[in-house]
Amino acid sequence: MKKSCYLILALPLLLTGCLEVDQHPEWIRGEYAGKTDNRHPQTHFHNDRLAWSAAIQNRNQKQNEYNRANP
C-alpha cells in the first residue's frame, strides 16, 4: 500500500518535463507575418529625411532649458 501511495504522489513530479510546450513566439524565428511600419520621414514628411531631422532638432532646441531661460 505504501509503495503505490508514493508512486501516485511522485507521478506528477515525473510528468512535469513531458508536458512542456514551446513558449517562444513565432517572430523570434523570423516568421512574423505582420505588416511593416513606415518610418516617420516617410509618413509625415513625404520621405524628406532632412526636413524630419530639422523638425526634431527644432523641437529639441525648444525643450532645452538653457536656451529658454536666456532669451
PyMOL commands that place a pseudoatom at each C-alpha (Angstrom):
pseudoatom trace, name=CA, resn=MET, resi=1, chain=A, elem=C, hetatm=0, pos=[0.000, 0.000, 0.000]
pseudoatom trace, name=CA, resn=LYS, resi=2, chain=A, elem=C, hetatm=0, pos=[2.780, 2.432, 0.871]
pseudoatom trace, name=CA, resn=LYS, resi=3, chain=A, elem=C, hetatm=0, pos=[4.692, 1.882, -2.374]
pseudoatom trace, name=CA, resn=SER, resi=4, chain=A, elem=C, hetatm=0, pos=[1.669, 2.631, -4.524]
pseudoatom trace, name=CA, resn=CYS, resi=5, chain=A, elem=C, hetatm=0, pos=[0.908, 5.720, -2.461]
pseudoatom trace, name=CA, resn=TYR, resi=6, chain=A, elem=C, hetatm=0, pos=[4.443, 7.045, -3.022]
pseudoatom trace, name=CA, resn=LEU, resi=7, chain=A, elem=C, hetatm=0, pos=[4.198, 6.209, -6.709]
pseudoatom trace, name=CA, resn=ILE, resi=8, chain=A, elem=C, hetatm=0, pos=[0.946, 8.157, -7.048]
pseudoatom trace, name=CA, resn=LEU, resi=9, chain=A, elem=C, hetatm=0, pos=[2.471, 11.134, -5.252]
pseudoatom trace, name=CA, resn=ALA, resi=10, chain=A, elem=C, hetatm=0, pos=[5.645, 11.008, -7.377]
pseudoatom trace, name=CA, resn=LEU, resi=11, chain=A, elem=C, hetatm=0, pos=[3.787, 10.698, -10.698]
pseudoatom trace, name=CA, resn=PRO, resi=12, chain=A, elem=C, hetatm=0, pos=[3.131, 14.460, -11.151]
pseudoatom trace, name=CA, resn=LEU, resi=13, chain=A, elem=C, hetatm=0, pos=[6.792, 15.183, -10.472]
pseudoatom trace, name=CA, resn=LEU, resi=14, chain=A, elem=C, hetatm=0, pos=[7.841, 12.689, -13.128]
pseudoatom trace, name=CA, resn=LEU, resi=15, chain=A, elem=C, hetatm=0, pos=[5.474, 14.092, -15.763]
pseudoatom trace, name=CA, resn=THR, resi=16, chain=A, elem=C, hetatm=0, pos=[6.291, 17.784, -15.363]
pseudoatom trace, name=CA, resn=GLY, resi=17, chain=A, elem=C, hetatm=0, pos=[9.030, 17.761, -18.000]
pseudoatom trace, name=CA, resn=CYS, resi=18, chain=A, elem=C, hetatm=0, pos=[7.000, 15.742, -20.503]
pseudoatom trace, name=CA, resn=LEU, resi=19, chain=A, elem=C, hetatm=0, pos=[4.178, 18.255, -20.864]
pseudoatom trace, name=CA, resn=GLU, resi=20, chain=A, elem=C, hetatm=0, pos=[6.311, 21.294, -21.605]
pseudoatom trace, name=CA, resn=VAL, resi=21, chain=A, elem=C, hetatm=0, pos=[5.398, 23.228, -24.757]
pseudoatom trace, name=CA, resn=ASP, resi=22, chain=A, elem=C, hetatm=0, pos=[7.440, 25.646, -26.846]
pseudoatom trace, name=CA, resn=GLN, resi=23, chain=A, elem=C, hetatm=0, pos=[6.995, 29.062, -25.237]
pseudoatom trace, name=CA, resn=HIS, resi=24, chain=A, elem=C, hetatm=0, pos=[8.795, 31.230, -27.791]
pseudoatom trace, name=CA, resn=PRO, resi=25, chain=A, elem=C, hetatm=0, pos=[6.632, 33.378, -30.045]
pseudoatom trace, name=CA, resn=GLU, resi=26, chain=A, elem=C, hetatm=0, pos=[6.888, 32.824, -33.772]
pseudoatom trace, name=CA, resn=TRP, resi=27, chain=A, elem=C, hetatm=0, pos=[8.520, 36.174, -34.540]
pseudoatom trace, name=CA, resn=ILE, resi=28, chain=A, elem=C, hetatm=0, pos=[11.775, 35.143, -32.818]
pseudoatom trace, name=CA, resn=ARG, resi=29, chain=A, elem=C, hetatm=0, pos=[12.425, 32.686, -35.632]
pseudoatom trace, name=CA, resn=GLY, resi=30, chain=A, elem=C, hetatm=0, pos=[11.676, 35.315, -38.280]
pseudoatom trace, name=CA, resn=GLU, resi=31, chain=A, elem=C, hetatm=0, pos=[8.190, 34.037, -39.045]
pseudoatom trace, name=CA, resn=TYR, resi=32, chain=A, elem=C, hetatm=0, pos=[6.283, 37.210, -38.106]
pseudoatom trace, name=CA, resn=ALA, resi=33, chain=A, elem=C, hetatm=0, pos=[3.587, 37.861, -40.694]
pseudoatom trace, name=CA, resn=GLY, resi=34, chain=A, elem=C, hetatm=0, pos=[2.523, 41.359, -39.667]
pseudoatom trace, name=CA, resn=LYS, resi=35, chain=A, elem=C, hetatm=0, pos=[2.723, 44.459, -41.828]
pseudoatom trace, name=CA, resn=THR, resi=36, chain=A, elem=C, hetatm=0, pos=[5.853, 46.595, -41.890]
pseudoatom trace, name=CA, resn=ASP, resi=37, chain=A, elem=C, hetatm=0, pos=[5.582, 50.012, -40.287]
pseudoatom trace, name=CA, resn=ASN, resi=38, chain=A, elem=C, hetatm=0, pos=[6.544, 53.142, -42.181]
pseudoatom trace, name=CA, resn=ARG, resi=39, chain=A, elem=C, hetatm=0, pos=[9.272, 55.389, -40.833]
pseudoatom trace, name=CA, resn=HIS, resi=40, chain=A, elem=C, hetatm=0, pos=[8.403, 58.879, -39.602]
pseudoatom trace, name=CA, resn=PRO, resi=41, chain=A, elem=C, hetatm=0, pos=[10.110, 60.686, -42.500]
pseudoatom trace, name=CA, resn=GLN, resi=42, chain=A, elem=C, hetatm=0, pos=[8.106, 58.548, -44.927]
pseudoatom trace, name=CA, resn=THR, resi=43, chain=A, elem=C, hetatm=0, pos=[4.708, 59.229, -43.399]
pseudoatom trace, name=CA, resn=HIS, resi=44, chain=A, elem=C, hetatm=0, pos=[4.828, 62.767, -42.016]
pseudoatom trace, name=CA, resn=PHE, resi=45, chain=A, elem=C, hetatm=0, pos=[7.456, 64.441, -44.195]
pseudoatom trace, name=CA, resn=HIS, resi=46, chain=A, elem=C, hetatm=0, pos=[6.910, 62.754, -47.595]
pseudoatom trace, name=CA, resn=ASN, resi=47, chain=A, elem=C, hetatm=0, pos=[10.207, 60.835, -47.317]
pseudoatom trace, name=CA, resn=ASP, resi=48, chain=A, elem=C, hetatm=0, pos=[12.216, 64.054, -46.767]
pseudoatom trace, name=CA, resn=ARG, resi=49, chain=A, elem=C, hetatm=0, pos=[14.714, 62.973, -44.138]
pseudoatom trace, name=CA, resn=LEU, resi=50, chain=A, elem=C, hetatm=0, pos=[16.340, 66.413, -43.864]
pseudoatom trace, name=CA, resn=ALA, resi=51, chain=A, elem=C, hetatm=0, pos=[13.002, 68.080, -43.047]
pseudoatom trace, name=CA, resn=TRP, resi=52, chain=A, elem=C, hetatm=0, pos=[12.327, 65.420, -40.449]
pseudoatom trace, name=CA, resn=SER, resi=53, chain=A, elem=C, hetatm=0, pos=[15.766, 65.913, -38.899]
pseudoatom trace, name=CA, resn=ALA, resi=54, chain=A, elem=C, hetatm=0, pos=[15.293, 69.701, -38.846]
pseudoatom trace, name=CA, resn=ALA, resi=55, chain=A, elem=C, hetatm=0, pos=[11.920, 69.310, -37.112]
pseudoatom trace, name=CA, resn=ILE, resi=56, chain=A, elem=C, hetatm=0, pos=[13.461, 67.026, -34.468]
pseudoatom trace, name=CA, resn=GLN, resi=57, chain=A, elem=C, hetatm=0, pos=[16.364, 69.413, -33.844]
pseudoatom trace, name=CA, resn=ASN, resi=58, chain=A, elem=C, hetatm=0, pos=[13.989, 72.389, -33.637]
pseudoatom trace, name=CA, resn=ARG, resi=59, chain=A, elem=C, hetatm=0, pos=[11.855, 70.542, -31.112]
pseudoatom trace, name=CA, resn=ASN, resi=60, chain=A, elem=C, hetatm=0, pos=[14.918, 69.650, -29.059]
pseudoatom trace, name=CA, resn=GLN, resi=61, chain=A, elem=C, hetatm=0, pos=[16.118, 73.259, -29.026]
pseudoatom trace, name=CA, resn=LYS, resi=62, chain=A, elem=C, hetatm=0, pos=[12.725, 74.458, -27.774]
pseudoatom trace, name=CA, resn=GLN, resi=63, chain=A, elem=C, hetatm=0, pos=[12.923, 71.933, -24.949]
pseudoatom trace, name=CA, resn=ASN, resi=64, chain=A, elem=C, hetatm=0, pos=[16.435, 72.999, -23.947]
pseudoatom trace, name=CA, resn=GLU, resi=65, chain=A, elem=C, hetatm=0, pos=[16.176, 74.826, -20.620]
pseudoatom trace, name=CA, resn=TYR, resi=66, chain=A, elem=C, hetatm=0, pos=[19.388, 76.801, -21.151]
pseudoatom trace, name=CA, resn=ASN, resi=67, chain=A, elem=C, hetatm=0, pos=[18.020, 78.335, -24.352]
pseudoatom trace, name=CA, resn=ARG, resi=68, chain=A, elem=C, hetatm=0, pos=[14.587, 79.010, -22.821]
pseudoatom trace, name=CA, resn=ALA, resi=69, chain=A, elem=C, hetatm=0, pos=[15.985, 80.700, -19.702]
pseudoatom trace, name=CA, resn=ASN, resi=70, chain=A, elem=C, hetatm=0, pos=[18.355, 83.048, -21.592]
pseudoatom trace, name=CA, resn=PRO, resi=71, chain=A, elem=C, hetatm=0, pos=[16.414, 84.625, -24.458]
for i in range(1, 71): cmd.bond("trace and resi %d" % i, "trace and resi %d" % (i + 1))
show_as sticks, trace
zoom trace
